[in-house]
Amino acid sequence: MPMFRQVSRPHLAELARHARVQHVRRGATICRRGETLSCFFGVAYGLVKLGLRANGGEEKVLRLVGAGETFGEALVFRERPNPLQAVALADTMLVVFPAQAVNALLEHDVNFARGLLGNLSERLHNLVAEVEACTLFSARQRVAAYLESLASDGEHARLPATKTVIAARLGVTKETFSRLLRELANQGLIEVEKRDIVLRNRAGLAQVAQGGLHA
């Protein structure tokens, strides 16, 4: 996990002494909106969905947290109710970091403080980008940009969750998401096989993300 990379071994050992491992089955709720938490979580393996749900049942997925990532850090420093619901989308192993041990580490290891601030700063940057995408970009642009972000090797991508979850993450309906995938495939930009996607024309997909190619 990035925030711990520069932490000294003795300090890591002390934090590990207080941390605990939690195994969560697929579909289980890790924490609910409104709960008071005195810890934050790291994902060792698996996938966690962070979201909001309206009274009518409509869900907005704010983030998908995968292996090596953390969530809930801000709740360690502010005693406020948890604003999100966290649900495991696969069998997941979590590392639970208690607030008291985290605060002690902050006082004794400047590298951890820097790592944590960097992590939270990046999260804020991503949140601003998310607001920008949802308010200024079309659904077609958001889908194209998301597919680009998944293709780490430049060509192959795999949807980390179901189309329903990804659609909620991008602020569209499942039907709209499926339709846009078909349109991009018909243009020869991608090839779709269930969750596996091949970017046949990454430059063209980038143009769509920027509002070009018949946006």
N, C-alpha and C positions, 0 to 999 in steps of 0.2 A: 504494500500500500504506500503510495507516494509520500504521505506525510511522515512516515516512519523511516524513510530510507537513510536519513542522515543522523538518526538518533543513536547515541552510544549504546553498546551492548549491555552494560550494567543497567542503564535506565530502561531499556527494552525488557530486560529480565524482570525488573521490578513491576513494570506495567503488566507483563504476562502473568505475574503471580496473582494479580487482582482480577484479570480478565477471565471470562468464562466462554465456553463454546456452547452454542445452541443449535440443535438440529431441527429443522422445520420441514414438514411435508408440503408437497405441492398443494396449493389452494388454501393453506393455513394463513390466518391473520397474525402478523408479527406484532403490530401495535395499531391502535385505533385512534381516530381523530378525537381530541379532547382529553386523552390520557396525559398524565404527568409522568415524564420519564427522567431518570437520573443517570442516563447512559447514552452512548451512541453505538452504532453497529458497523461492523465491517463484514463484507461478503467474502468468504473463503472460496466457496463454489456455489453455483446456482444462479437464480435470477429473482430480483425483487421489484415489484411494481409499487411506485409511490403515486397516490392519486387522491382526487376529491370526487365525491359523489353527491349529486343534487338530490333533493327530496323525491323527485320524480324518477330517480334511478339512473339518470344520465351521468356518465363518468368522464372525468378529464384526467388522463394519465400525464403526470408532470415529469416523470423520470423513470427509466428502467435502470436498476443498479445491478451490475454484474460483478464477476469475480475480481477482487483487488480494489473494489470501490467501497466507499463508506457513505453513510447517511445518518442524519439526526444530530450532527455535531453541534449545531446552534443551541439545541435544547440543554446541552451541558452547561452553558454559560448564562442562560436566561431561564428562570423558573416560570415557564409559560406552558399552557396546554399544547400538546402535539397537534399541529395543524393538518396533518396528512394521515391517511391510512396506508399501511405497508402490508402487502400480501405477497407470499411466495408464489412465483409462477412455475417453479420447478423445485424438486427436493433441494434444499439449500442448507449450507452450514454457515452459521454466523459466528463472529467473534463479538462479544458484548464488552464494551469498555466502560467501566463505571466512572461517573463524574469525579469522584474524589481522587482516584488514581490519575485521571487525565489532568486535573488541576495541579496535582503534585508534580507531574512531569513537565507541565508548562513552566513551573517555577524553577526547575532545575536544569532544563535543557533548551537552550535558545534555538537549536536546530529544529526541534519539534514544533516550537512556536512558529517559526518561519514556515515550516511545512504545512501546518494547520492553516495559517493565514493564506498561503498560496492556494490551498485546496478550496477554501471558502471564497477567495477572490475569483478563482476560475468558475466556481458554481454561480457566482453573481453575474459574471460575464455571459455564461451560457443562458441564464435566466433572461437577461436583456435581449440576447439573440432570439430566444424563444418568443418573447413578447413582440419583437419586431416582425418575426416570421408570421405570427398569427394575425397581426394587424395590418401589415403592409404587403404580404405576399399571398398569391393565390394558392388554392389547394394543390394545383398541379406543380407549382414551384416548390412547395413544401415537400411533396412526395419525391420529386427529383433530387432535391438537396439531401433528403434523408437517405435515399438509396446511395448517393455518392459518398456520404459519410460512412456507410457500412462497408464499402468496398476497400478494405485496407490494402489489399494487394493490387488495386487498380482495376480489377476485372470481376472478381467474384464477391458476392455478398450473400448473407443469410439473414433472414428476418429473425430477430432474437425471440419473438413471441408470436402469438396468433395474429391474424389480420385484424381481428376485433380490437385487440390491445394496441397494436400499432396505429390503427385508425384513431383510437382515442388519444394516443400520444400526439398525433399530428393535427387533432382538432377537426377530423372529418368523420363521416359515417363509414361503416365497413363497405357498404355498397359503392360509395364514392371512391374509396381507396382501391377496391377491386377494378372499378371501371378505369381509373387512371393508370393502373398497372397494365391493363389491356391496351389502352391507347398508346402508352410508351412502347409496348411490345410491338404493336402494329406499325409503329414508326421505325422499327428496327433498332431502337435505342437499347432495349433490354430483352432478355429471354427469361421467362418465369417457369419454374418447375416446383410447385408447392412453395416451400419457404426459401428455396435456393434461387438466386437471381444472378444472371451473368450480364455484365454491362458490355453490350456489343459496341456501343459508341459513347464512350465516357465524355468526350468533348461535346457531343450533341446534348447529352444529359445535363452537362454543366450550363449549356445555353438555355435549356428549359428552366433550370433553377434560377437563372438570371432574368427570366421573362421573355426569352427568345423562342425560336422554332415554333411558330404558330401558337404562342401562349394565349 
